[in-house]
Amino acid sequence: MLPARSRLNATVAPLSGLGARWALASLAPLGVTLVVITAIFTATAGADPGLPPGFPTLVYGVANVVVLLGVYRRLDPDVWDAIALARPPSRRELGAGLAATTVGVAVGWPATTLVAEAIGVARYSVPSLSGVGGLASLFVGAVVVAPIAEEILFRGLLFGLLLDRGYGPLVAGTGSLVVFAAIHVFTAGVGSVVNALLLGALLTWLRLQFDNLVGAWLMHMLNNLLEFLIAASLLPSLYAL
């Protein structure tokens, strides 16, 4: 059962003074990443600059940190608390986060391959990396930064703005999910959009179910950690992802 609409509304009430342009903050890290990568290739006249495989992920992670710091410094404390929901989680929420991770890995990962094949797009594959630079970039960007930053920007800020503008919880949750999934086409290809939609649906459910981001952050972090361990060849790719 989802929290009462009145509780969700009370949570996002401090966002009522924010303009709609704040929704663009969720896209800012991607924009910075695209600008940086474009600038590098422009400087090398289109030649391969020899960037490590995890470099775009690292840039995206740094951009997320910069954007979050900017948002934090410009918002009042009560507004920040309303989007960076980190209330002490209940055992039920932590258990739900772990259960959602299990479902995402056991069902969502193989389902991603099946859906991608059904619609004729390249399936999402966890990249195989070697070298300290590439692995460090992937770990920092995907495991340390992304779970926190993306939950705050998409299921905190964007979801909250949509809900505060009068959209219902499911519409607001779906809207933030679609944008969250869509940006992954730039970071990991079309197949990753399918992956982000399926797994993001569970993250959105956790956000709606507990009116908190801790459970969603836990699932997001564990999912990305498993992908990192596969990329580092420390775990087998059980589902051929």
C-alpha positions as CSV (number, residue, x, y, z in Angstrom):
1,M,0.0,0.0,0.0
2,L,1.4,3.4,-1.0
3,P,1.6,6.3,1.5
4,A,-1.4,8.6,1.7
5,R,-1.4,11.3,-0.9
6,S,-1.5,13.8,1.9
7,R,1.8,12.6,3.3
8,L,3.5,12.7,-0.1
9,N,2.1,16.3,-0.6
10,A,3.4,17.3,2.8
11,T,6.8,16.0,2.0
12,V,7.2,18.0,-1.2
13,A,5.3,21.1,0.1
14,P,8.6,23.1,0.6
15,L,9.2,22.8,-3.2
16,S,6.2,24.9,-4.0
17,G,8.4,28.0,-4.3
18,L,10.7,26.5,-6.9
19,G,10.3,27.4,-10.5
20,A,9.8,24.8,-13.1
21,R,13.3,25.4,-14.4
22,W,14.7,23.5,-11.4
23,A,13.6,20.4,-13.2
24,L,16.5,20.9,-15.6
25,A,18.9,20.3,-12.7
26,S,18.2,16.6,-13.2
27,L,19.6,16.8,-16.8
28,A,22.5,19.1,-16.0
29,P,25.1,16.4,-15.2
30,L,24.4,14.7,-18.5
31,G,24.7,18.1,-20.3
32,V,28.1,18.7,-18.7
33,T,29.3,15.3,-19.6
34,L,28.3,15.7,-23.2
35,V,30.0,19.1,-23.4
36,V,33.2,17.8,-21.9
37,I,33.4,14.7,-24.1
38,T,32.6,16.8,-27.2
39,A,35.2,19.4,-26.3
40,I,37.9,16.6,-25.9
41,F,37.1,15.2,-29.4
42,T,36.9,18.6,-30.9
43,A,40.4,19.4,-29.5
44,T,41.8,16.2,-31.1
45,A,40.0,17.0,-34.4
46,G,37.9,13.9,-34.0
47,A,40.8,11.5,-33.5
48,D,40.5,9.0,-30.7
49,P,42.0,10.8,-27.6
50,G,42.7,7.5,-25.9
51,L,40.3,8.0,-23.0
52,P,40.0,5.1,-20.5
53,P,36.7,3.2,-20.9
54,G,35.3,4.5,-17.7
55,F,36.1,8.1,-18.3
56,P,32.6,9.3,-19.4
57,T,31.2,7.6,-16.2
58,L,33.8,9.5,-14.1
59,V,32.9,12.8,-15.8
60,Y,29.2,12.1,-15.2
61,G,29.9,11.3,-11.6
62,V,31.9,14.5,-11.1
63,A,29.2,16.5,-12.8
64,N,26.6,15.0,-10.5
65,V,28.7,16.1,-7.5
66,V,29.1,19.6,-8.8
67,V,25.3,19.9,-9.6
68,L,24.3,18.6,-6.2
69,L,26.6,21.0,-4.4
70,G,25.2,23.9,-6.5
71,V,21.6,22.8,-5.7
72,Y,22.5,22.4,-2.0
73,R,24.0,25.9,-1.8
74,R,21.1,27.6,-3.5
75,L,18.2,25.9,-1.7
76,D,16.9,26.6,1.7
77,P,17.6,23.8,4.2
78,D,13.9,22.7,4.4
79,V,13.8,22.5,0.5
80,W,17.0,20.5,0.4
81,D,15.6,18.1,3.1
82,A,12.4,17.7,0.9
83,I,14.4,16.5,-2.1
84,A,17.3,14.6,-0.4
85,L,15.0,12.4,1.7
86,A,17.2,10.5,4.0
87,R,15.0,9.8,6.9
88,P,16.0,6.9,9.2
89,P,14.8,3.9,7.3
90,S,12.6,1.2,8.9
91,R,13.6,-2.4,8.8
92,R,10.7,-2.9,6.4
93,E,12.2,-0.3,4.0
94,L,15.7,-1.8,4.2
95,G,14.2,-5.3,3.6
96,A,12.2,-4.0,0.7
97,G,15.4,-2.5,-0.8
98,L,17.2,-5.8,-0.5
99,A,14.2,-7.7,-1.9
100,A,13.9,-5.2,-4.8
101,T,17.5,-5.7,-5.6
102,T,17.1,-9.5,-5.7
103,V,14.0,-9.2,-8.0
104,G,15.9,-6.7,-10.2
105,V,18.9,-9.0,-10.6
106,A,17.0,-12.3,-10.9
107,V,14.1,-11.0,-13.1
108,G,15.1,-7.5,-14.3
109,W,18.5,-8.4,-15.7
110,P,17.4,-11.3,-17.9
111,A,14.1,-9.5,-18.8
112,T,16.2,-6.7,-20.1
113,T,17.9,-9.0,-22.6
114,L,14.5,-10.5,-23.7
115,V,12.8,-7.1,-24.1
116,A,15.8,-5.7,-26.0
117,E,15.8,-8.6,-28.4
118,A,12.0,-8.4,-28.8
119,I,12.1,-4.8,-29.9
120,G,15.3,-5.2,-32.0
121,V,17.8,-3.1,-30.1
122,A,21.3,-4.1,-28.9
123,R,21.0,-5.6,-25.4
124,Y,22.6,-3.9,-22.5
125,S,26.0,-5.4,-21.6
126,V,28.1,-4.7,-18.5
127,P,31.4,-3.5,-20.0
128,S,34.5,-5.6,-19.3
129,L,37.2,-3.3,-17.9
130,S,40.8,-3.7,-17.0
131,G,43.3,-1.3,-15.6
132,V,43.2,0.7,-12.4
133,G,42.1,3.9,-14.2
134,G,39.0,2.4,-15.9
135,L,37.9,0.5,-12.8
136,A,38.4,3.4,-10.5
137,S,36.5,5.7,-12.8
138,L,33.6,3.2,-13.0
139,F,33.5,2.6,-9.3
140,V,33.5,6.3,-8.3
141,G,31.0,7.3,-11.0
142,A,28.6,4.4,-11.0
143,V,28.8,2.9,-7.5
144,V,29.7,5.9,-5.2
145,V,28.1,8.9,-6.8
146,A,25.3,7.9,-9.2
147,P,23.1,6.1,-6.7
148,I,23.0,9.1,-4.4
149,A,22.9,11.8,-7.0
150,E,20.4,10.2,-9.3
151,E,18.0,9.4,-6.5
152,I,18.1,13.0,-5.3
153,L,17.8,14.5,-8.7
154,F,15.2,12.2,-10.2
155,R,13.1,10.7,-7.4
156,G,13.7,13.6,-5.1
157,L,13.7,16.8,-7.1
158,L,12.0,16.0,-10.4
159,F,9.4,13.7,-8.7
160,G,8.7,16.3,-6.1
161,L,8.3,19.1,-8.6
162,L,5.8,17.1,-10.6
163,L,3.9,16.1,-7.5
164,D,3.8,19.6,-6.2
165,R,2.4,20.8,-9.5
166,G,-0.7,18.7,-9.0
167,Y,0.2,15.5,-10.8
168,G,-0.7,12.3,-9.0
169,P,1.9,10.1,-7.4
170,L,1.9,7.5,-10.2
171,V,2.0,10.1,-12.9
172,A,4.8,12.0,-11.1
173,G,6.7,8.7,-10.5
174,T,6.3,7.6,-14.1
175,G,7.4,11.0,-15.4
176,S,10.6,11.0,-13.4
177,L,11.2,7.3,-14.4
178,V,10.9,8.0,-18.1
179,V,13.4,10.9,-17.9
180,F,15.7,8.8,-15.7
181,A,15.7,6.0,-18.3
182,A,16.0,8.2,-21.3
183,I,19.3,9.8,-20.2
184,H,20.9,6.4,-20.2
185,V,20.8,6.3,-24.0
186,F,23.7,8.8,-23.8
187,T,25.7,7.0,-21.1
188,A,25.3,3.4,-22.1
189,G,23.3,3.0,-25.3
190,V,19.7,2.2,-26.3
191,G,19.8,-1.2,-24.5
192,S,20.5,0.5,-21.2
193,V,17.3,2.4,-21.5
194,V,15.4,-0.9,-21.3
195,N,17.5,-1.8,-18.3
196,A,16.9,1.5,-16.6
197,L,13.2,1.4,-17.2
198,L,12.8,-2.1,-15.7
199,L,15.1,-1.5,-12.7
200,G,13.9,2.2,-12.3
201,A,10.4,1.0,-11.9
202,L,11.4,-0.8,-8.7
203,L,13.3,2.3,-7.5
204,T,10.2,4.4,-8.1
205,W,8.1,1.9,-6.3
206,L,10.4,2.1,-3.3
207,R,10.2,5.9,-3.4
208,L,6.5,5.9,-3.5
209,Q,6.1,3.1,-1.0
210,F,8.1,4.6,1.8
211,D,8.2,8.3,0.9
212,N,11.9,8.1,1.4
213,L,15.0,7.6,-0.7
214,V,17.1,5.3,1.5
215,G,15.6,2.0,0.2
216,A,15.9,3.2,-3.4
217,W,19.5,4.3,-2.8
218,L,20.3,0.9,-1.3
219,M,18.9,-0.9,-4.3
220,H,20.6,1.4,-6.8
221,M,23.9,1.1,-5.1
222,L,23.8,-2.7,-4.8
223,N,22.7,-3.1,-8.4
224,N,25.6,-0.8,-9.7
225,L,28.0,-2.6,-7.4
226,L,27.1,-6.0,-8.9
227,E,27.6,-4.5,-12.4
228,F,31.0,-3.2,-11.3
229,L,32.1,-6.5,-9.9
230,I,31.1,-8.1,-13.3
231,A,32.9,-5.4,-15.2
232,A,36.0,-6.1,-13.1
233,S,35.6,-9.9,-13.8
234,L,35.2,-10.5,-10.0
235,L,31.8,-12.1,-10.6
236,P,30.5,-14.1,-13.6
237,S,28.0,-12.5,-15.8
238,L,25.2,-14.9,-14.8
239,Y,22.6,-13.6,-17.2
240,A,25.0,-12.8,-20.1
241,L,24.5,-9.1,-19.6
